[in-house]
Every structure is written in structure tokens, then in C-alpha cells.
Amino acid sequence: MLEATLEDLQARALERIRGARSMEELEAARVEALGRKGALGHISKELGKLPPEERARVGRLLNAVKQCLEESFEARRKEFEEEALRRRLEAEWLDLTLPAPEPKRGHFHPVTQVQAEIEDLFTSLGFTVLDGPEVETEYHNFDALNIPPDHPARDVQDTFWLTDGNLLRTHTSPVQIRGMERFKPPLRMIAPGRVFRNEEVDASHEHTFYQVEGMMVDREVSVAHLIYFMKLMVNAIFRREVAVRLRPGYFPFVEPGFELDMQCLLCEGAGCPACKHSGWVEMIGCGLVHPNVLRMSGIDPEEWMGFAFGLGLTRLVMMRFGIDDIRYLQSGDLRFLHQF
Ligand code: FA5
């Protein structure tokens, strides 16, 4: 009688083990069959009431059923665990051969980028790159450039004067003087740098901006050399032929003097705020070095001659990257700078 009950119990428990759809269902079936108050426990209590030889037989069967069920539960539990592990591995799968995401890198300011290109070009043409102080003497910024104290040209470049009589350089031209003081001719130099003017700020004028000075002193230097280098530079920066025009321009330190304008690339010459609606952007002041300037720096103008130019680097950068307001460049706004 008990044997039949045991066999029946085993069959039903095995059925439930096979049919369990979750660990919880399996555990419920285990408690029901093997738990302290479960069916097998109940039967083992009945065992005591049986005659000895029957008790031994049913006892063996009970142990066999118990062992069979425990093994089956364990096997099914392992299946569930393996299945859970397989699912997790699938969900968390990583392709270790994929390239890592690029780290966010900084980059040079657009003015620095174009400055580096100009330096590369001119050093390849035998020019030396020179540096000069931003706080200058009156002598280097004006006097040595043939601009005496009462000369009206001083008013053209509104100057930030310092209390000690020095000034913030208004252009990079004083580095020409320092170059001539330091090196004997023949010489070829460029001097990129920051300059300062106490003037009204608008879309094309800043109080602090960048220029590149250039100078070549040799025995035979003509306006043709000057134009050659200017065009070479502009075409190299824009990687194409760009329309330029040369107008007479007055600078006390050159004779003859010119202003080189470039067609505004933002509006292709049609007129916009960046070119003050003229279609042209004033880009470079230039000319042949005035004999007084050579003489003041100890170079004999009977023996040597030269050209010099001062390029508005910040304006060139605007044309190169299509920036229609100069004020963005020193705004420190990273949303703007990240674009270049
Ligand atoms: C000069 O500064 C002369 N030293 C250039 C020179 C050098 C002439 C050697 C002859 C020989 P100018 O003031 O024109 O010249 O300035 C030169 C260039 O700087 C201009 O063509 C323009 O492109 C740029 N520039 C002038 N003022 C500003 C400003 N406020 N903001 C931005 N760019 C400016």
C-alpha cells in the first residue's frame, strides 16, 4: 500500500520537476515533496507502524525515492542556473576586438593653426621666425620706424601707453628693428605676434589681434619680389588663386608703400559686414623699406635694400574659415572653437 503511494509520489514529483518553468516553481515542488512537512516526511512517519520486515523494505524504497528526487531536483536546478548564466553572458557580451572610442582631444586655436602654416611656408623659403616683446619701447614701436614724436601717423594707431613710458606694441613692425639690430644683412625674417590698439571694436576690428611681420633685406630687392611673396602666401593659405589688389598706402617706414586687399571670401565680393560692404578686405600693409629705417638700424641704404610687410593674421583666419565676426576668435567660447 505504502509502496504504491511512494511510487505514485515519485512519479508526480518527477512530473513537476520536468514541468517547472522557474527556480521558484522548482523550489515549491521540492518543499512539497522533500521539505520537513512534505509528502516523504509524512510517509516516513507512517513507517514506524509497519511490521519489521515490511518496514525494512519500504524504508529502502523510501530512501531510493528520496535520493532519486534529490538528484532530479539538483539536475534541474543546475539547468536553470546554466540557462541564467547563458542569458547573462549573451546580454553582457563585449566585442573586445572593437576599436576603443576616440578620446576627446584638444586642438590648436584657429589663429595658431594658420600661423603655423605661414611659419612652415616662410621657413621653407629661407626666412627665420623671430619673436619680440609685447611691451615695447617707444623707440622700437615708433621712432626707429621713421615715426617721430609729432608725426600724425602715431594717431592712426591708437596706443595703449603704460605709466613707465613704454607701450603695448601697436604692430609687429618693431620686430623688424630688433631683427636688423641682431642680424647682419642679407636677412629674411618673419615675426608673428599679438598686437594691441585702443580702438572701437566691430565685426572686423579688435583691440587685440594678430599680425605677421615679414622682411627681406638684400642687395637687389624690388616691388616684384614683394608681390611674389605676398601672392605665394595668400594662395598657399587658401590653396587656390585668390583675387588681390594693390593700392598705394602710406606708412612712414616704407617708400613706396602699399595696401594689399583680398577679395572678401565670405561674400565672394558682393559685400557683407565683415568687409564693410566693400567686397574687399584690407589684409596687408607693405612696401620697400625706407632708407631712414635701414640707416637707423645700422644698415647702409646705399648698399642694401629691402621689402617689409605686416599681415593682418586675424583677418586672414576669418577669411580662411569663413568667420564673419572677428569677436568670436577671442570670445573663449568652446562651442565656437570646437568647429575648427
Ligand atoms: C600696420 O600695422 C603696419 N605695421 C603694416 C606694415 C608693415 C606696412 C611693414 C608696411 C611695412 P595696418 O595698421 O594697416 O599696418 O595693419 C596691418 C593689417 O592689420 C591690416 O591690413 C589689417 O589686416 C590688420 N588690422 C589692422 N587693424 C586691425 C584691427 N583693429 N583688428 C584686426 N585686424 C586689424
Boltz pocket constraint, residues with backbone or C-beta under 6 A from the ligand:
constraints:
  - pocket:
      binder: B
      contacts: [[A, 157], [A, 170], [A, 171], [A, 172], [A, 173], [A, 197], [A, 199], [A, 200], [A, 204], [A, 205], [A, 206], [A, 207], [A, 209], [A, 210], [A, 211], [A, 214], [A, 251], [A, 254], [A, 257], [A, 258], [A, 260], [A, 282], [A, 283], [A, 284], [A, 285], [A, 286], [A, 287], [A, 308], [A, 309], [A, 310], [A, 311], [A, 312], [A, 313], [A, 314], [A, 315], [A, 326]]
      max_distance: 6.0
